[in-house]
Amino acid sequence: MKQAAALLLMSLLAPMLARSAPPLPKEVLNKAEILLGQSAPLSGPSAQLGLDYREGALAWFRDVNRRGGIHGRKLRLISLDDRYEPPLTVRNTEQLIKGEKVFALFGYVGTPTTKEILPLVEQQNIPLIAPLSGARLLREPQRPMVFNLRASYHAEIQRMVNALVRAGLHQIAVVHQLDAFGEDGLEGSRQALKHHGLEPVAIAGVQRNSTSTDRAARHIHSADPDAVLIISSYPGSASFSKHLRALGSHAQLMNVSFVDTSGLQDALPGGQATGIGIAQVVPFPWDRRIPVVRQYQQLMQRQQTSVRYGFTSLEGFLAARLMTAALEKAGPSANRQELMASLEGLSTLDLGGFQLKLGPEDHQASDLVELTFLGSQRWGP
């Protein structure tokens, strides 16, 4: 009886104790600088993705610092190398959160890597801003701590399939990485094809960070497709393209944006990339008629001895613009909750020809998808 009475008393007191308990501590901005943490491939087969994204972000952050920073604080981006391997991403994230005590996570690169740190993000209540991934798992259902800049892979793939079908190419195969990125792209491909009453004529998988794609190429070639959707980073995509062409295939090759246009062109020299299609989720980096692109070019010229523009570095630049807009709005003594409220309160933000829209029920800033096709010559300054 005494035990039952004690339990009853505790149940009655619990709501009162909860109301009187002190609030959980909130992470606030460092007094001297704003620390942002990034895990990305900075070495290894997929390094170009991380290096280009970081270069574009730093072009903007350095300019902000030259002008006095955000509310008098300088920005510092701490970038750790994960080689596009999930276990390293988890280790880096623990170091960034617990060791470096960063205010927010920014610009993570890749779906399989970002997927593995989502439990940490949610446990630590730390915002993750503008990951370089179009995966559905970062969007549906909406994750309170994640804010996406780019359109989804499903939107990219739907745009590519629509264009292929309009061109009379109905025999479409799919090559995908054997990880969360590839699985998301494969599902998006099935859905996009089903919309037109189609299904893949062949499906093949390739390993992440691998160029062993000859078996996949032979399997796809045996189905004699009109076109191939490729969901892979540039090492796998370039290797597959070489093998497929060597077998005599003339299928139209289409890549999602994550392939990294510059990396793919570097891996396919001598005009081998000619005609390959790539979906893009940012404006054309060489179109100076777009104000934000002109600004991007000017700041990239300021920090590079050998100027190199590209879609991935422009995405990093735009993500950095979004990040600083939110920090400015959050105020000089913001905590993480106020940063997230600031992002959700940005509503419509025009960066200069690139429109972003965010809200409490919408954590995806842009839905832009455009198609590009590589020519015999590289785009350049």
Helices and strands as residue ranges (DSSP letters): H 2-20, E 33-40, H 47-66, E 74-81, H 86-94, I 95-99, E 104-106, H 111-124, E 128-129, G 136-138, E 146-147, H 153-166, E 172-177, H 180-194, E 203-206, H 214-222, E 227-231, H 234-246, E 252-255, G 257-259, H 261-267, E 277-280, H 291-303, H 311-330, H 336-344, E 348-350, E 355-357, E 370-373
